[in-house]
Amino acid sequence: MLRITLCQLSMVAVDPDLIELEATSFERHVPELLPRLVRVEELRAMFPSQEGAPSRCPLQMMAMLLLQFRYDLSERELYRRCIRDLGFRYALGLQPGSKPPTPRTLRRFRQRMVAAKGDDFLLHLSLRLAREEHLIDDVALQALDSTNTDCRGAIVDSYNLVAAGIRQVVRHVARCLGVRPHEMAKRWDLSRYMARSIKGAAAIDWSDEGQRNALLTQEVADADRVARTVDELAKTLTLPDEVVEAARLLARVARQDVEQLDDGTFRIARGTAEGRIISVTDPEARHGHKSQSKRINGFKTHAMATVESQFVTGIAITDAATHDAQPTMTLIKQAEANDVKPDETVGDAAYGTGANLRACTHHGVQMHTKVAQPSSRGAIPKHDFDINLEAMTVTCPEGQTTAHYTLVQVGDGNSARVPQFRFARHVCQLCERKSCCCSQTAKGGKRVIKLNEFEHELQDNRAFSQTVRGKDVLRSRSAIERLLSHLVKMGMRHARFFSIKRVQFQAYMVAAVYNLQRLITLRVQTANT
């Protein structure tokens, strides 16, 4: 006979061992870490008034925030877990019959915390705690890398993007005038744009280019008409900023993907416009490339971390079109503000731009990267030549040396001038490798070597990468890839919020809970050895 017994465990007597919380589980350590992580005096400024309804315990709400970003939960999922999950209730110290703070209360607390303490408040505290426990003593060498973060906004094709822009203006104006959006659209003869998809509502033959262009031309005309209507309204009404911004955004998306034909109609332009807006609900999101074959939509998460202890010391969000090297100084300054500034950093070849190497050096940090090998297009590459910057000479692989150079402009709009060395024509033509040296020597000319504006930094980086220690340092870069995979599991693959500023807050929170989890793991490992 099968016998079943249902037992009710008192919340007061929750034993983490009895409910089998793992030794390294986040929930087990939250009650002990919170009072050390966040001191009461640091939260007092968030509740200056003694009037109104009593607030919930700020430490309890802080614990909820940590659990939310540790397990990548929505506010509703978090609330439910805090009601029925014994581990969560243990972490919050909930009494029998008591409920956790509601999602609305938690949002208010989060807004107060950000306003009073800043987005990176908890990241700073997590690093402070790690330093106090002497778990992050390896700040001298740190690694950098990035990963893609998909934006929350809807990404649609060009036809639907313009339609969404029109729909957004209509909704904002309707809210301003106190009418229903569909009524506003009917007044302006824009009802067709209130459908979920303009392509689904348009009864055209999509294989016919003429019909496609006719629809696109009508959309552009309607977008221009909406802009003029908003301008007329602005003469008699004080429009909210959201209406003005929506109209400005519509004007941009209506023209970014189209080109006008001779007959005045429009068609989809070939190629992708630089800085193309991909979503009207998240206009800061962009197209980008993580590699030549992998396109990403939305944002990039850039992180810097210690190599051995694996703590995040800096994290930054940019749009997906931003080059990996660009936020390097932002990350270094974050680490400096948290008292964990590195002496050396290591990254992949994307971080090895001359401008980035020089900027890091000027800030007291030595950047080491794998040296990118540019395409030589069948010629002997420049890096095979011995460039002596002190003697100002260049020696080719066959042993011929030249000191003859002139100063030429860098190019691409840069007025800076750099040395361009040239070998004698008769020397090049007597060389056995003239046919493969470059196209000019193969045609009876001479070889020319143009130096980079940041040649000194590039030479130093290349020389270090060939040393024994340099190779060890470059191999250590893989540590940041493992760390980024943990951040992705905690929610950094998808943006929880709209706009770069709010996604940056998400990144700070994920980095903070990752650091706390790492601290817990190292603490348990140390105790077991």
Helices and strands as residue ranges (DSSP letters): H 26-37, H 40-44, H 58-70, H 75-84, H 86-92, H 103-117, H 121-132, E 141-150, H 158-177, H 181-187, G 191-194, H 198-201, H 209-236, H 241-256, E 258-260, E 266-268, E 286-289, E 295-306, E 312-319, H 328-337, E 344-347, G 349-351, H 354-362, E 366-369, G 382-384, E 386-388, E 393-395, E 401-402, E 405-411, E 414-422, H 425-430, H 434-437, H 439-442, E 448-450, H 455-465, H 468-475, H 478-487, I 488-492, H 500-528
